Amino acid sequence: MGNRVKSRELMELGMRIRSRRIELKLSQEELAERAGINSNTVSRIEGGQMAMSVETFRKLVEVLCMGADTLLDTVGQSPQESHQIQNVCRRIWKLQEKEQEIVVKTMETLIDGLERR
């Protein structure tokens, strides 16, 4: 198939992934490393030249700190809410791994407490 775009939907998804990666100031190599995939795979996904597995999609959603619905562009969301969440995720990514673990555990505890109310 070469370097041909597979579909308009894949191309648009790839553009959203690329845009978010750039917004987070990540190179393709950094994104690939954090997601545990090959940088060539990131390039092909961003170019709309390759469909990805559910597992790869899940990893990208996690690394890009974006909801799957947002990445797929299936649900409208408040720009302010989205921006706040993205800013928090960016700040967490800048922390050391141990510090990230502390933040995640703290957030999980807070959310569990709120869900029980």
Backbone hydrogen bonds, N-H to C=O, Kabsch-Sander energy under -0.5 kcal/mol:
donor,donor_aa,acceptor,acceptor_aa,energy
4,R,1,M,-1.1
6,K,48,G,-2.6
7,S,48,G,-0.6
11,M,7,S,-2.1
12,E,8,R,-2.6
13,L,9,E,-2.6
14,G,10,L,-2.6
15,M,11,M,-2.1
16,R,12,E,-2.0
17,I,13,L,-2.4
18,R,14,G,-2.7
19,S,15,M,-2.6
20,R,16,R,-2.3
21,R,17,I,-2.6
22,I,18,R,-2.5
23,E,19,S,-2.3
24,L,20,R,-2.0
25,K,22,I,-1.4
26,L,21,R,-2.5
31,L,27,S,-2.4
32,A,28,Q,-2.5
33,E,29,E,-2.5
34,R,30,E,-2.5
35,A,31,L,-2.1
36,G,32,A,-1.1
37,I,32,A,-2.6
42,V,38,N,-1.6
43,S,39,S,-2.2
44,R,40,N,-2.3
45,I,41,T,-2.6
46,E,42,V,-2.9
47,G,43,S,-1.6
48,G,45,I,-1.7
49,Q,44,R,-2.5
50,M,44,R,-0.8
57,F,53,S,-2.5
58,R,54,V,-2.8
59,K,55,E,-2.2
60,L,56,T,-2.4
61,V,57,F,-2.6
62,E,58,R,-2.1
63,V,59,K,-2.7
64,L,60,L,-3.0
65,C,61,V,-0.6
65,C,62,E,-0.7
66,M,61,V,-2.0
71,L,67,G,-2.5
72,L,68,A,-2.7
73,D,69,D,-0.8
74,T,69,D,-2.6
75,V,69,D,-0.7
82,S,78,S,-2.6
83,H,79,P,-2.5
84,Q,80,Q,-2.3
85,I,81,E,-2.3
86,Q,82,S,-2.4
87,N,83,H,-2.3
88,V,84,Q,-2.1
89,C,85,I,-2.5
90,R,86,Q,-2.4
91,R,87,N,-2.1
92,I,88,V,-2.3
93,W,89,C,-2.5
94,K,90,R,-1.1
95,L,92,I,-1.6
100,Q,96,Q,-2.5
101,E,97,E,-2.1
102,I,98,K,-1.8
103,V,99,E,-2.3
104,V,100,Q,-2.7
105,K,101,E,-2.5
106,T,102,I,-2.4
107,M,103,V,-2.7
108,E,104,V,-2.6
109,T,105,K,-2.1
110,L,106,T,-2.3
111,I,107,M,-2.8
112,D,108,E,-2.7
113,G,109,T,-2.2
114,L,110,L,-2.2
115,E,111,I,-2.5
116,R,112,D,-1.4
117,R,113,G,-0.6
117,R,114,L,-0.6
